[in-house]
């Protein structure tokens, strides 16, 4: 039997994270693409760090940061009256950090692919950077932006290590579908785990099909076609 409460919470988490990454990722990706700062590579390395950092390592440091022993954790608790660890809000913040490169890197790659002559023409006509972004850069980068959103959404759906470290397993609060599958396997409920896993497998396939479909123009010019 599928845990629909865990499924609903997972979708809520993934939608919240994807929407947040759209707001946070676009300006950072824009800066990474067009900044001339010599040490920009340090920021790029920091953005890409979650791609190679073990989830348990990231989850551990986030758990420490969210705890009452850290300055940030104490500030949050004083501000809201509740701790950040083992809460849905904590899951959102941790998931945004963990999924950030899956959104920011496609955003930046799509921005970099925009023809610079169009940007120069826009500047010559007196358009501001803000207007140039929304009238030229963003529309031409829309496939990459959608790819980043889809990948960050799917990555959040499948999170396990970070979610377990900072959220635990609280039904209706932090119990996601990946935690549900793990628990069912641990308790020997392989049939129930399989039913849920099949749903995630099909979902993952559809996500990849969507991403490759959005980038079909890239494949069209591939020498391996």
N, C-alpha and C positions, 0 to 999 in steps of 0.2 A: 504493500500500500504506500502510495506517495504521500509524503508529508507536505501538504499544500501550504501550511503555515510557513514552513521553511522556504518553500518555493516563492511565496509571496514576498517574504522578507528579502530574499536574494534579489528578486527583480527590483524591489524598491531601492535596495542598496546600489545595484548596478545603474539604475536610472539616475539616482542622485549623484553618483560619482561621475557618470558621463556628462551630465549637465554642468557639474562644477568644473570639470576639466575643460569644457568648452570655454567657460568664462576665464579660467586661470591660464589655460594652455595657449590660447590664441595670442595674447600680448607677449608672453614669454617666447613663444616660437617665432613671433615677428621680430623680437629683439635679437634672438639668436641668428636669424637669417640675415638681417640687415645691419647689425652692429659691426663697427670697425675696431672694437676694443681688442688689443693684442692678446689679452688673457681670456678671451671668450671661450677658449677650449676648456678652461676649468669649469665654467658653467655647463658646457655641453657634457663634460664627464660626470658632473653632479646629476644632471638630468637623466643620463643613461645608467646611472649606478644601480637602480633597482632591477635592471635587466640581468645583471650578473651576480648581484648580491643574494645569497641564500635567504629565502623568505623568513626562516627562523631567526637569522641574525637581525634582519630589519625589524621583525616583529618584537624581538627582545628589546632593542633600543627604543622602539616606540612605546613598549610597555613601561620601560623605565621613565621615559619622558612624560607619559601620561599619569604616572603614579604620584602619590602625595609627597614623595621624597624629592621630587624635582621642582624647580622654580616654576616651570610651565604648568605642571600638574596642580601645584598649590594655587597659582593664579587662576586657573580655570575653575577650581573648586570654590574659591572665594567669590568668583564672578557669578557662577551659576548655582552654587549650593550643592553640587553633586560631583562625584569623581568622573573622570573621562574614560578610564579603563573599564572594560566589560560593559560598555554601553553602545547603543547604535550609533551615536554621534562619534564615538571613538573609532568604530568600524569605518565610518565615512571618511574621517580624516586619514586614517591609516591606509585605506584603499585608494584615496586620491594620490597619496605619496607613492604607493606601490605601482599603480597603473599609470602614473604620469608620463613616462617615456612612450607608452603605447599610444598616447594622444599627441604629445608635443613633437615627437619625431616625424610622424606623417604630416602634421601641420607645417613644420619647418621645411620639409622636403617639397611640399606642394608650393609653398611661398617662393622657394629658391628656383622653381621651374618657370616662374612667370617671366616673360620676356622683359628684360631691363629697358628696352627701347620704349615700351609702353609706359613705364614708370617715369622715364625721362620726359616723354611727351606730356604726361599729366603735370609734371612739375613745371614745364615750360609754359603751360597754359594757366599756371597760377593756382592749381589745385593743392590743397593742404594734404599732408600725409594721411590724415584721418579720412578725408574724402577719397583719396587715391586708394586707400586700403579697401573701403567698402564698395567703391565703384569698379575697381580693376582687380586688385589682388585677391580679395575674398571670392568673388564670382569665379575667377579662373582657377582658384584653388579648391573649389567646393568638393570635387571627388576625393582629394586628400583629406579634407576636413571630415567628410563623412566616414572615410576609412578609419581615421583616428578615433572618432566617436564609437564606431562599431567595435573596433579592437579593444578599446578601453572598457566598453560595456561587457563584452564577452570575457575579457580577462578578469573582471570583477566577479562575474558569475562563477568562474572556476577557481577563485581564490581559496586556499586552504591554510597554508602555514601562517601567514600574517593574521588571518581572521582568527585562527585558533589561539594564537599567542596573545592578541590584544582584546579579543572578544569572549573567548571561552566557548561555552556551549549552553547558553541560556535560552530556552524555548520562547519564541516570540520576541526576543530582544537581540540576540546575537547568533542564534542557531541558523546557519545558512544551509543550502542544499548540499554543499560539499562536506560539511560537518555531519550532516544527516547520513550521507553515504558511508562515511568513515565509521560512524557509530553502529550502523546496521551490519557492516562487515565484522566489526569487533564483537558483536553479539551473535554472529552466525546467521543473520537474516539475509542470506545471499540472494534469494529471489527478489526481495523488496529492494535491495541495493541495486540489483541488475535493472529493474524497471526504471529507477531514477537515473541510473547511469546511461541507459539507452536514450532517455530524453536529452541529457546533456550532450551525448555523442551526436545525435541528430542536430541539435542546436549548434554545436561547434562546426559541423559540416556546412550548415546553411550560412553561418557567419563567414566562413572562408569562401564559399561560393559567391556571396555578396561582395566581399572585398576584391576577389579576382575579377568579378564582373565589372566593378567600378573602374578597375585598372586595365580593362581589356585593350585599351588603346596602346598601353605599354607593350602588352604581349603581341599586338598586331605588327609591331615593327621589330620584334625579336627575330634574330637569325635562326632560331630553333623552331620557328613556326612550321 
